[in-house]
């Protein structure tokens, strides 16, 4: 609302260029976040002389991501909305409790995703993440939602088939990796539902709620870290982070950016276009991971990746159409 009319007209004339820049930045930050997460986890596993347990490494990386994202989100909110740090805090105890429960789910999703990166290749983990529509439908079914239609159920079939084909014969595939990816999918599906509900109920803007969620998640994960390993053993992780500070900083900043750039892109395009762009983001990330890490994929694996991503696109399109129809019914 504080943007001058001259700026708005310039943006209007250069709409396509603005959207193109935002999409490139969104895709780029997403690719960098995935690869730097994998690099950071590999580095931690190689450099830590004292074993700390399997859960500790993904916990540590996710905690650093949350603290960095919180600082970036706070800075963005203070600069763009001219808010004080105190104004970023939840406005009431019920709002704090709801945000805390959201943060538990939020933290669980990213910890289990980072755990998946330690057990299989980043490209395969991102392909299995394409199964998120399946977990979303299951949660909607549990809630007796009318959004679960026959068309939506059919659109999930190519996603499941594609994920199976992408995993077929892949030496990186593990049962634990699938478990972590599906846990992350459930967490992210539930997070999306809760995120929308909190924003609507308490009138919180996107960046402020993201900052609150990251801070509470970081606090929760810090407590979990101290439960997993004693302070003197965690010191080596802290020393490694200071030594490789650029890698961890880049990882945290890109973690913040790809979430915020997604929302910024949505402000210039329709929900349907955004859903399709988000669907195509995954194959771009997968191809980039394959190029960076040299993961070998068979023809069946490649076809599976393409099929799963196309399935997500169809699912997203149908879901947007259902939401539009529901809005029209409410207006009537």
Order of alpha helices (4+ residues) and beta strands (2+ residues): alpha-alpha-alpha-alpha-alpha-alpha-alpha-alpha-alpha-alpha-alpha-alpha-alpha
